[in-house]
Amino acid sequence: MVNDAPARIPERFEEISASVNLSKDATLEELKQAATAHLANWELPRHWEVV
């Protein structure tokens, strides 16, 4: 699930946060690396939560 939230710093309007359910063989770091490879920097979640 991806959500937006009010930014903590005035330069940003909103920040993206992601709540993810990882498979047994995946890590959060691998997911972040894959997201970085496919998304522009401004599209990447600033906050990640494993649920």
mmCIF file of the N, C-alpha and C atoms, coordinates in Angstrom:
data_MODEL
# 
_entry.id   MODEL 
# 
loop_
_atom_site.group_PDB 
_atom_site.id 
_atom_site.type_symbol 
_atom_site.label_atom_id 
_atom_site.label_alt_id 
_atom_site.label_comp_id 
_atom_site.label_asym_id 
_atom_site.label_entity_id 
_atom_site.label_seq_id 
_atom_site.pdbx_PDB_ins_code 
_atom_site.Cartn_x 
_atom_site.Cartn_y 
_atom_site.Cartn_z 
_atom_site.occupancy 
_atom_site.B_iso_or_equiv 
_atom_site.pdbx_formal_charge 
_atom_site.auth_seq_id 
_atom_site.auth_comp_id 
_atom_site.auth_asym_id 
_atom_site.auth_atom_id 
_atom_site.pdbx_PDB_model_num 
ATOM 1   N N  . MET A 1 1  ? 0.842  -1.153  0.000   1.00 0.00 ? 1  MET A N  1 
ATOM 2   C CA . MET A 1 1  ? 0.000  0.000   0.000   1.00 0.00 ? 1  MET A CA 1 
ATOM 3   C C  . MET A 1 1  ? 0.898  1.231   0.000   1.00 0.00 ? 1  MET A C  1 
ATOM 4   N N  . VAL A 1 2  ? 0.544  2.185   -0.808  1.00 0.00 ? 2  VAL A N  1 
ATOM 5   C CA . VAL A 1 2  ? 1.299  3.438   -0.870  1.00 0.00 ? 2  VAL A CA 1 
ATOM 6   C C  . VAL A 1 2  ? 0.373  4.567   -0.433  1.00 0.00 ? 2  VAL A C  1 
ATOM 7   N N  . ASN A 1 3  ? 0.883  5.404   0.446   1.00 0.00 ? 3  ASN A N  1 
ATOM 8   C CA . ASN A 1 3  ? 0.106  6.528   0.962   1.00 0.00 ? 3  ASN A CA 1 
ATOM 9   C C  . ASN A 1 3  ? 0.903  7.808   0.817   1.00 0.00 ? 3  ASN A C  1 
ATOM 10  N N  . ASP A 1 4  ? 0.200  8.909   0.878   1.00 0.00 ? 4  ASP A N  1 
ATOM 11  C CA . ASP A 1 4  ? 0.893  10.187  0.960   1.00 0.00 ? 4  ASP A CA 1 
ATOM 12  C C  . ASP A 1 4  ? 0.534  10.824  2.301   1.00 0.00 ? 4  ASP A C  1 
ATOM 13  N N  . ALA A 1 5  ? 1.444  11.614  2.799   1.00 0.00 ? 5  ALA A N  1 
ATOM 14  C CA . ALA A 1 5  ? 1.265  12.273  4.088   1.00 0.00 ? 5  ALA A CA 1 
ATOM 15  C C  . ALA A 1 5  ? 1.837  13.676  3.988   1.00 0.00 ? 5  ALA A C  1 
ATOM 16  N N  . PRO A 1 6  ? 1.354  14.580  4.808   1.00 0.00 ? 6  PRO A N  1 
ATOM 17  C CA . PRO A 1 6  ? 1.939  15.921  4.795   1.00 0.00 ? 6  PRO A CA 1 
ATOM 18  C C  . PRO A 1 6  ? 3.439  15.856  5.062   1.00 0.00 ? 6  PRO A C  1 
ATOM 19  N N  . ALA A 1 7  ? 4.185  16.635  4.334   1.00 0.00 ? 7  ALA A N  1 
ATOM 20  C CA . ALA A 1 7  ? 5.643  16.641  4.488   1.00 0.00 ? 7  ALA A CA 1 
ATOM 21  C C  . ALA A 1 7  ? 6.043  17.336  5.786   1.00 0.00 ? 7  ALA A C  1 
ATOM 22  N N  . ARG A 1 8  ? 7.151  16.897  6.325   1.00 0.00 ? 8  ARG A N  1 
ATOM 23  C CA . ARG A 1 8  ? 7.690  17.502  7.545   1.00 0.00 ? 8  ARG A CA 1 
ATOM 24  C C  . ARG A 1 8  ? 8.503  18.754  7.255   1.00 0.00 ? 8  ARG A C  1 
ATOM 25  N N  . ILE A 1 9  ? 8.927  18.908  6.002   1.00 0.00 ? 9  ILE A N  1 
ATOM 26  C CA . ILE A 1 9  ? 9.716  20.082  5.637   1.00 0.00 ? 9  ILE A CA 1 
ATOM 27  C C  . ILE A 1 9  ? 8.916  20.920  4.631   1.00 0.00 ? 9  ILE A C  1 
ATOM 28  N N  . PRO A 1 10 ? 9.008  22.227  4.705   1.00 0.00 ? 10 PRO A N  1 
ATOM 29  C CA . PRO A 1 10 ? 8.169  23.092  3.876   1.00 0.00 ? 10 PRO A CA 1 
ATOM 30  C C  . PRO A 1 10 ? 8.409  22.980  2.376   1.00 0.00 ? 10 PRO A C  1 
ATOM 31  N N  . GLU A 1 11 ? 9.590  22.528  1.941   1.00 0.00 ? 11 GLU A N  1 
ATOM 32  C CA . GLU A 1 11 ? 9.885  22.438  0.518   1.00 0.00 ? 11 GLU A CA 1 
ATOM 33  C C  . GLU A 1 11 ? 9.064  21.362  -0.186  1.00 0.00 ? 11 GLU A C  1 
ATOM 34  N N  . ARG A 1 12 ? 8.552  20.415  0.562   1.00 0.00 ? 12 ARG A N  1 
ATOM 35  C CA . ARG A 1 12 ? 7.754  19.334  -0.016  1.00 0.00 ? 12 ARG A CA 1 
ATOM 36  C C  . ARG A 1 12 ? 6.305  19.502  0.421   1.00 0.00 ? 12 ARG A C  1 
ATOM 37  N N  . PHE A 1 13 ? 5.405  19.215  -0.502  1.00 0.00 ? 13 PHE A N  1 
ATOM 38  C CA . PHE A 1 13 ? 3.988  19.293  -0.169  1.00 0.00 ? 13 PHE A CA 1 
ATOM 39  C C  . PHE A 1 13 ? 3.543  18.022  0.554   1.00 0.00 ? 13 PHE A C  1 
ATOM 40  N N  . GLU A 1 14 ? 3.942  16.871  -0.019  1.00 0.00 ? 14 GLU A N  1 
ATOM 41  C CA . GLU A 1 14 ? 3.602  15.576  0.566   1.00 0.00 ? 14 GLU A CA 1 
ATOM 42  C C  . GLU A 1 14 ? 4.802  14.644  0.465   1.00 0.00 ? 14 GLU A C  1 
ATOM 43  N N  . GLU A 1 15 ? 4.804  13.619  1.304   1.00 0.00 ? 15 GLU A N  1 
ATOM 44  C CA . GLU A 1 15 ? 5.822  12.564  1.237   1.00 0.00 ? 15 GLU A CA 1 
ATOM 45  C C  . GLU A 1 15 ? 5.112  11.243  1.022   1.00 0.00 ? 15 GLU A C  1 
ATOM 46  N N  . ILE A 1 16 ? 5.756  10.370  0.277   1.00 0.00 ? 16 ILE A N  1 
ATOM 47  C CA . ILE A 1 16 ? 5.201  9.054   -0.012  1.00 0.00 ? 16 ILE A CA 1 
ATOM 48  C C  . ILE A 1 16 ? 5.690  8.071   1.044   1.00 0.00 ? 16 ILE A C  1 
ATOM 49  N N  . SER A 1 17 ? 4.771  7.243   1.539   1.00 0.00 ? 17 SER A N  1 
ATOM 50  C CA . SER A 1 17 ? 5.153  6.160   2.441   1.00 0.00 ? 17 SER A CA 1 
ATOM 51  C C  . SER A 1 17 ? 4.589  4.861   1.871   1.00 0.00 ? 17 SER A C  1 
ATOM 52  N N  . ALA A 1 18 ? 5.287  3.774   2.115   1.00 0.00 ? 18 ALA A N  1 
ATOM 53  C CA . ALA A 1 18 ? 4.869  2.473   1.599   1.00 0.00 ? 18 ALA A CA 1 
ATOM 54  C C  . ALA A 1 18 ? 4.796  1.470   2.738   1.00 0.00 ? 18 ALA A C  1 
ATOM 55  N N  . SER A 1 19 ? 3.713  0.735   2.775   1.00 0.00 ? 19 SER A N  1 
ATOM 56  C CA . SER A 1 19 ? 3.558  -0.390  3.700   1.00 0.00 ? 19 SER A CA 1 
ATOM 57  C C  . SER A 1 19 ? 3.602  -1.648  2.845   1.00 0.00 ? 19 SER A C  1 
ATOM 58  N N  . VAL A 1 20 ? 4.541  -2.520  3.122   1.00 0.00 ? 20 VAL A N  1 
ATOM 59  C CA . VAL A 1 20 ? 4.748  -3.683  2.262   1.00 0.00 ? 20 VAL A CA 1 
ATOM 60  C C  . VAL A 1 20 ? 4.701  -4.975  3.060   1.00 0.00 ? 20 VAL A C  1 
ATOM 61  N N  . ASN A 1 21 ? 4.249  -6.026  2.411   1.00 0.00 ? 21 ASN A N  1 
ATOM 62  C CA . ASN A 1 21 ? 4.245  -7.364  2.962   1.00 0.00 ? 21 ASN A CA 1 
ATOM 63  C C  . ASN A 1 21 ? 5.231  -8.159  2.117   1.00 0.00 ? 21 ASN A C  1 
ATOM 64  N N  . LEU A 1 22 ? 6.394  -8.462  2.671   1.00 0.00 ? 22 LEU A N  1 
ATOM 65  C CA . LEU A 1 22 ? 7.463  -9.125  1.914   1.00 0.00 ? 22 LEU A CA 1 
ATOM 66  C C  . LEU A 1 22 ? 7.261  -10.631 1.871   1.00 0.00 ? 22 LEU A C  1 
ATOM 67  N N  . SER A 1 23 ? 7.635  -11.235 0.744   1.00 0.00 ? 23 SER A N  1 
ATOM 68  C CA . SER A 1 23 ? 7.650  -12.692 0.678   1.00 0.00 ? 23 SER A CA 1 
ATOM 69  C C  . SER A 1 23 ? 8.821  -13.203 1.510   1.00 0.00 ? 23 SER A C  1 
ATOM 70  N N  . LYS A 1 24 ? 8.826  -14.476 1.778   1.00 0.00 ? 24 LYS A N  1 
ATOM 71  C CA . LYS A 1 24 ? 9.848  -15.054 2.665   1.00 0.00 ? 24 LYS A CA 1 
ATOM 72  C C  . LYS A 1 24 ? 11.271 -14.897 2.140   1.00 0.00 ? 24 LYS A C  1 
ATOM 73  N N  . ASP A 1 25 ? 11.427 -14.854 0.820   1.00 0.00 ? 25 ASP A N  1 
ATOM 74  C CA . ASP A 1 25 ? 12.770 -14.777 0.248   1.00 0.00 ? 25 ASP A CA 1 
ATOM 75  C C  . ASP A 1 25 ? 13.172 -13.368 -0.176  1.00 0.00 ? 25 ASP A C  1 
ATOM 76  N N  . ALA A 1 26 ? 12.383 -12.360 0.186   1.00 0.00 ? 26 ALA A N  1 
ATOM 77  C CA . ALA A 1 26 ? 12.696 -10.978 -0.185  1.00 0.00 ? 26 ALA A CA 1 
ATOM 78  C C  . ALA A 1 26 ? 13.074 -10.169 1.059   1.00 0.00 ? 26 ALA A C  1 
ATOM 79  N N  . THR A 1 27 ? 13.894 -9.155  0.836   1.00 0.00 ? 27 THR A N  1 
ATOM 80  C CA . THR A 1 27 ? 14.246 -8.252  1.924   1.00 0.00 ? 27 THR A CA 1 
ATOM 81  C C  . THR A 1 27 ? 13.784 -6.841  1.568   1.00 0.00 ? 27 THR A C  1 
ATOM 82  N N  . LEU A 1 28 ? 13.654 -6.025  2.568   1.00 0.00 ? 28 LEU A N  1 
ATOM 83  C CA . LEU A 1 28 ? 13.273 -4.635  2.328   1.00 0.00 ? 28 LEU A CA 1 
ATOM 84  C C  . LEU A 1 28 ? 14.341 -3.926  1.511   1.00 0.00 ? 28 LEU A C  1 
ATOM 85  N N  . GLU A 1 29 ? 15.582 -4.216  1.767   1.00 0.00 ? 29 GLU A N  1 
ATOM 86  C CA . GLU A 1 29 ? 16.669 -3.596  1.012   1.00 0.00 ? 29 GLU A CA 1 
ATOM 87  C C  . GLU A 1 29 ? 16.589 -3.956  -0.474  1.00 0.00 ? 29 GLU A C  1 
ATOM 88  N N  . GLU A 1 30 ? 16.267 -5.206  -0.791  1.00 0.00 ? 30 GLU A N  1 
ATOM 89  C CA . GLU A 1 30 ? 16.117 -5.618  -2.192  1.00 0.00 ? 30 GLU A CA 1 
ATOM 90  C C  . GLU A 1 30 ? 14.950 -4.881  -2.848  1.00 0.00 ? 30 GLU A C  1 
ATOM 91  N N  . LEU A 1 31 ? 13.869 -4.717  -2.120  1.00 0.00 ? 31 LEU A N  1 
ATOM 92  C CA . LEU A 1 31 ? 12.723 -3.993  -2.652  1.00 0.00 ? 31 LEU A CA 1 
ATOM 93  C C  . LEU A 1 31 ? 13.071 -2.532  -2.910  1.00 0.00 ? 31 LEU A C  1 
ATOM 94  N N  . LYS A 1 32 ? 13.791 -1.916  -1.990  1.00 0.00 ? 32 LYS A N  1 
ATOM 95  C CA . LYS A 1 32 ? 14.212 -0.528  -2.173  1.00 0.00 ? 32 LYS A CA 1 
ATOM 96  C C  . LYS A 1 32 ? 15.130 -0.384  -3.383  1.00 0.00 ? 32 LYS A C  1 
ATOM 97  N N  . GLN A 1 33 ? 16.044 -1.331  -3.573  1.00 0.00 ? 33 GLN A N  1 
ATOM 98  C CA . GLN A 1 33 ? 16.947 -1.290  -4.713  1.00 0.00 ? 33 GLN A CA 1 
ATOM 99  C C  . GLN A 1 33 ? 16.174 -1.431  -6.022  1.00 0.00 ? 33 GLN A C  1 
ATOM 100 N N  . ALA A 1 34 ? 15.189 -2.324  -6.060  1.00 0.00 ? 34 ALA A N  1 
ATOM 101 C CA . ALA A 1 34 ? 14.381 -2.504  -7.263  1.00 0.00 ? 34 ALA A CA 1 
ATOM 102 C C  . ALA A 1 34 ? 13.565 -1.241  -7.552  1.00 0.00 ? 34 ALA A C  1 
ATOM 103 N N  . ALA A 1 35 ? 13.004 -0.654  -6.522  1.00 0.00 ? 35 ALA A N  1 
ATOM 104 C CA . ALA A 1 35 ? 12.239 0.580   -6.707  1.00 0.00 ? 35 ALA A CA 1 
ATOM 105 C C  . ALA A 1 35 ? 13.139 1.696   -7.234  1.00 0.00 ? 35 ALA A C  1 
ATOM 106 N N  . THR A 1 36 ? 14.335 1.799   -6.691  1.00 0.00 ? 36 THR A N  1 
ATOM 107 C CA . THR A 1 36 ? 15.286 2.828   -7.122  1.00 0.00 ? 36 THR A CA 1 
ATOM 108 C C  . THR A 1 36 ? 15.668 2.640   -8.588  1.00 0.00 ? 36 THR A C  1 
ATOM 109 N N  . ALA A 1 37 ? 15.753 1.391   -9.023  1.00 0.00 ? 37 ALA A N  1 
ATOM 110 C CA . ALA A 1 37 ? 16.125 1.114   -10.416 1.00 0.00 ? 37 ALA A CA 1 
ATOM 111 C C  . ALA A 1 37 ? 15.011 1.474   -11.397 1.00 0.00 ? 37 ALA A C  1 
ATOM 112 N N  . HIS A 1 38 ? 13.762 1.492   -10.941 1.00 0.00 ? 38 HIS A N  1 
ATOM 113 C CA . HIS A 1 38 ? 12.638 1.678   -11.854 1.00 0.00 ? 38 HIS A CA 1 
ATOM 114 C C  . HIS A 1 38 ? 11.868 2.983   -11.681 1.00 0.00 ? 38 HIS A C  1 
ATOM 115 N N  . LEU A 1 39 ? 12.086 3.678   -10.586 1.00 0.00 ? 39 LEU A N  1 
ATOM 116 C CA . LEU A 1 39 ? 11.327 4.901   -10.317 1.00 0.00 ? 39 LEU A CA 1 
ATOM 117 C C  . LEU A 1 39 ? 12.247 6.114   -10.259 1.00 0.00 ? 39 LEU A C  1 
ATOM 118 N N  . ALA A 1 40 ? 11.694 7.253   -10.601 1.00 0.00 ? 40 ALA A N  1 
ATOM 119 C CA . ALA A 1 40 ? 12.435 8.505   -10.437 1.00 0.00 ? 40 ALA A CA 1 
ATOM 120 C C  . ALA A 1 40 ? 12.574 8.798   -8.944  1.00 0.00 ? 40 ALA A C  1 
ATOM 121 N N  . ASN A 1 41 ? 13.576 9.557   -8.578  1.00 0.00 ? 41 ASN A N  1 
ATOM 122 C CA . ASN A 1 41 ? 13.837 9.839   -7.167  1.00 0.00 ? 41 ASN A CA 1 
ATOM 123 C C  . ASN A 1 41 ? 12.621 10.440  -6.466  1.00 0.00 ? 41 ASN A C  1 
ATOM 124 N N  . TRP A 1 42 ? 11.915 11.320  -7.142  1.00 0.00 ? 42 TRP A N  1 
ATOM 125 C CA . TRP A 1 42 ? 10.759 11.957  -6.506  1.00 0.00 ? 42 TRP A CA 1 
ATOM 126 C C  . TRP A 1 42 ? 9.582  10.999  -6.335  1.00 0.00 ? 42 TRP A C  1 
ATOM 127 N N  . GLU A 1 43 ? 9.610  9.851   -7.020  1.00 0.00 ? 43 GLU A N  1 
ATOM 128 C CA . GLU A 1 43 ? 8.540  8.858   -6.910  1.00 0.00 ? 43 GLU A CA 1 
ATOM 129 C C  . GLU A 1 43 ? 8.785  7.848   -5.792  1.00 0.00 ? 43 GLU A C  1 
ATOM 130 N N  . LEU A 1 44 ? 9.986  7.796   -5.268  1.00 0.00 ? 44 LEU A N  1 
ATOM 131 C CA . LEU A 1 44 ? 10.334 6.792   -4.256  1.00 0.00 ? 44 LEU A CA 1 
ATOM 132 C C  . LEU A 1 44 ? 9.724  7.130   -2.900  1.00 0.00 ? 44 LEU A C  1 
ATOM 133 N N  . PRO A 1 45 ? 9.233  6.123   -2.196  1.00 0.00 ? 45 PRO A N  1 
ATOM 134 C CA . PRO A 1 45 ? 8.745  6.367   -0.846  1.00 0.00 ? 45 PRO A CA 1 
ATOM 135 C C  . PRO A 1 45 ? 9.866  6.894   0.051   1.00 0.00 ? 45 PRO A C  1 
ATOM 136 N N  . ARG A 1 46 ? 9.529  7.829   0.893   1.00 0.00 ? 46 ARG A N  1 
ATOM 137 C CA . ARG A 1 46 ? 10.481 8.361   1.875   1.00 0.00 ? 46 ARG A CA 1 
ATOM 138 C C  . ARG A 1 46 ? 10.453 7.529   3.151   1.00 0.00 ? 46 ARG A C  1 
ATOM 139 N N  . HIS A 1 47 ? 9.322  6.852   3.373   1.00 0.00 ? 47 HIS A N  1 
ATOM 140 C CA . HIS A 1 47 ? 9.138  6.055   4.580   1.00 0.00 ? 47 HIS A CA 1 
ATOM 141 C C  . HIS A 1 47 ? 8.652  4.667   4.173   1.00 0.00 ? 47 HIS A C  1 
ATOM 142 N N  . TRP A 1 48 ? 9.248  3.639   4.766   1.00 0.00 ? 48 TRP A N  1 
ATOM 143 C CA . TRP A 1 48 ? 8.894  2.255   4.473   1.00 0.00 ? 48 TRP A CA 1 
ATOM 144 C C  . TRP A 1 48 ? 8.479  1.572   5.767   1.00 0.00 ? 48 TRP A C  1 
ATOM 145 N N  . GLU A 1 49 ? 7.450  0.710   5.676   1.00 0.00 ? 49 GLU A N  1 
ATOM 146 C CA . GLU A 1 49 ? 6.988  -0.066  6.827   1.00 0.00 ? 49 GLU A CA 1 
ATOM 147 C C  . GLU A 1 49 ? 6.715  -1.483  6.363   1.00 0.00 ? 49 GLU A C  1 
ATOM 148 N N  . VAL A 1 50 ? 7.295  -2.445  7.036   1.00 0.00 ? 50 VAL A N  1 
ATOM 149 C CA . VAL A 1 50 ? 7.024  -3.855  6.738   1.00 0.00 ? 50 VAL A CA 1 
ATOM 150 C C  . VAL A 1 50 ? 5.882  -4.300  7.651   1.00 0.00 ? 50 VAL A C  1 
ATOM 151 N N  . VAL A 1 51 ? 4.833  -4.839  7.039   1.00 0.00 ? 51 VAL A N  1 
ATOM 152 C CA . VAL A 1 51 ? 3.664  -5.282  7.811   1.00 0.00 ? 51 VAL A CA 1 
ATOM 153 C C  . VAL A 1 51 ? 3.513  -6.777  7.740   1.00 0.00 ? 51 VAL A C  1 
# 
